[in-house]
Amino acid sequence: MSEPASISSGIAARYAAAVFELAKDEGALPALEKDMDALGAAWAESADLRDLATSPVYAREDQQKAIAAIASKMGLSSLTSNTLALMGSKRRLFVLPQMVADVQNRIATEKGEITAEVTAAAPLSPEQAARLAATLKARAGKDVKLKTTVDESLIGGLVVKLGSSMIDTSVKARLAALQNAMKEVG
């Protein structure tokens, strides 16, 4: 891991640990989980939010005011809003995605869950997602929370990352394997 990435992950881990422990002490883990899901989605969807958090052009006060307005508009809990305000005042908003992921992992561990990253060629129906979660639960022995993304280049099938294992049933992978086999023959 590079030094700047290590420093960023350390900063994110400290904020994540603090907000997680405060929420746990207050019995507010469900609200924190909802907030982190909303922040993760907002980060993924909003280039303006990413720019606000990572650009050195914005003054500290501007970042604080903007993140407070965003937190209010999103209806985030006071704990999350205050944490974001503190991060803005310290110019630490750039670690927001790492902090969100860390808090989500801590909550999942607390709940006895494991997160499976699923990449599908097309969006999964609720029935498909439920069947996949049940199958993965039987394999992992824990409740499984699916984090799904769509990648049309897979053509068909799924790529599932569960802990340290990866299951690739995509047509793209099968075609690549076939191509390699054909190279060996000819």
C-alpha positions in Angstrom: 0.0 0.0 0.0 1.4 3.4 -0.9 2.1 5.8 1.9 -0.6 8.4 1.1 -3.2 5.6 0.8 -2.0 4.2 4.1 -2.4 7.6 5.8 -5.9 8.1 4.3 -7.0 4.7 5.5 -5.7 5.4 8.9 -7.5 8.7 9.1 -10.7 7.0 7.8 -10.4 4.2 10.3 -10.1 6.6 13.3 -13.3 8.5 12.2 -15.1 5.2 11.5 -14.1 3.7 14.9 -15.2 6.9 16.7 -18.6 7.2 15.0 -19.3 3.5 15.2 -18.6 3.4 19.0 -20.7 6.5 19.7 -23.6 5.0 17.7 -23.2 1.7 19.4 -23.2 3.4 22.9 -26.3 5.4 21.9 -28.1 2.3 20.4 -28.2 4.1 17.1 -26.5 1.5 14.8 -29.6 1.2 12.5 -29.6 4.9 11.9 -25.9 5.0 11.3 -26.2 2.1 8.9 -28.9 4.0 7.0 -26.8 7.1 6.9 -23.7 5.3 5.7 -25.7 3.6 2.9 -27.1 7.0 1.9 -23.6 8.6 2.0 -22.1 5.8 -0.1 -24.8 6.1 -2.7 -24.4 9.9 -2.8 -20.7 9.6 -3.2 -21.1 7.2 -6.1 -23.7 9.4 -7.8 -22.6 12.9 -7.2 -19.5 14.3 -8.9 -20.2 17.6 -7.1 -19.9 15.9 -3.7 -16.7 14.1 -4.7 -15.3 17.5 -6.0 -16.3 19.3 -2.8 -14.6 16.7 -0.7 -11.4 16.3 -2.7 -10.7 19.7 -4.3 -8.3 22.0 -2.5 -10.0 24.9 -4.2 -12.8 25.0 -1.6 -12.0 26.9 1.7 -12.4 25.0 5.0 -15.5 27.2 5.9 -17.1 26.5 2.5 -16.6 22.8 2.9 -18.2 22.9 6.4 -21.2 24.9 5.2 -21.7 22.8 2.1 -21.4 19.4 4.0 -23.8 20.7 6.7 -26.3 21.6 4.0 -25.9 18.3 2.3 -26.4 16.4 5.6 -29.5 18.4 6.4 -31.0 17.9 3.0 -30.3 14.1 3.2 -31.9 13.9 6.6 -28.8 12.4 8.2 -28.8 11.7 12.0 -27.2 14.3 14.2 -24.3 12.0 15.0 -23.4 11.6 11.3 -24.0 15.3 10.6 -21.7 16.3 13.4 -19.1 13.8 12.3 -19.2 15.2 8.7 -19.0 18.8 10.1 -15.9 17.8 12.1 -14.3 16.2 9.1 -15.1 19.3 7.1 -13.5 21.6 9.8 -10.3 19.4 9.7 -10.3 19.2 5.9 -10.7 15.4 6.1 -13.7 14.9 3.8 -11.5 13.3 1.2 -11.5 10.1 3.3 -15.3 9.9 3.3 -15.6 6.8 1.0 -13.0 4.9 3.1 -14.8 5.9 6.3 -18.2 4.8 4.9 -16.8 1.4 3.9 -15.1 0.9 7.2 -18.3 1.8 9.2 -20.3 -0.5 7.0 -17.8 -3.3 7.7 -18.0 -2.7 11.4 -21.8 -2.7 11.4 -21.8 -5.9 9.4 -19.4 -7.6 11.8 -21.5 -6.4 14.7 -24.6 -7.9 13.1 -22.8 -11.2 12.1 -23.1 -10.4 8.4 -20.7 -10.7 5.6 -20.9 -8.6 2.4 -20.8 -10.2 -1.0 -19.8 -8.0 -3.9 -21.9 -9.1 -6.8 -21.3 -7.9 -10.4 -24.1 -9.0 -12.8 -24.6 -8.6 -16.5 -28.1 -7.2 -15.8 -29.9 -6.0 -12.7 -31.0 -8.8 -10.4 -34.7 -9.2 -9.6 -35.6 -9.3 -5.9 -36.2 -13.1 -6.2 -32.8 -13.7 -7.8 -31.1 -11.6 -5.1 -32.9 -13.5 -2.4 -32.0 -16.9 -3.8 -28.4 -15.8 -4.3 -28.2 -14.4 -0.7 -29.6 -17.7 0.6 -27.1 -19.8 -1.4 -24.2 -17.6 -0.2 -25.5 -17.8 3.4 -25.4 -21.6 3.2 -21.8 -21.4 1.9 -20.6 -18.8 4.4 -22.5 -19.7 7.4 -23.4 -16.1 8.1 -26.1 -13.7 6.9 -25.0 -12.2 3.5 -25.7 -8.7 2.4 -25.4 -8.2 -1.3 -23.7 -5.2 -2.8 -24.6 -5.4 -6.5 -23.3 -3.6 -9.5 -24.1 -4.1 -13.2 -21.4 -4.6 -15.8 -22.9 -5.3 -19.2 -19.5 -6.4 -20.6 -20.0 -9.7 -18.7 -22.6 -10.7 -21.3 -24.3 -13.0 -18.9 -23.7 -14.6 -15.5 -22.3 -13.3 -12.3 -19.0 -12.5 -10.5 -19.3 -12.9 -6.8 -16.6 -11.9 -4.3 -17.3 -13.3 -0.8 -14.6 -12.7 1.6 -11.3 -13.9 0.0 -13.0 -16.1 -2.5 -14.3 -15.2 -6.0 -16.8 -17.1 -8.1 -16.9 -16.1 -11.8 -19.7 -17.6 -13.8 -19.8 -14.9 -16.4 -20.0 -15.6 -20.1 -17.1 -13.2 -20.6 -14.8 -15.4 -18.4 -15.9 -18.6 -20.1 -15.2 -17.0 -23.5 -11.7 -16.0 -22.3 -11.1 -19.5 -21.0 -12.2 -20.9 -24.4 -9.9 -18.5 -26.2 -7.0 -19.6 -24.1 -7.8 -23.2 -24.7 -8.0 -22.6 -28.5 -4.5 -20.9 -28.4 -3.0 -24.0 -26.7 -4.5 -26.3 -29.4 -3.5 -24.3 -32.4 
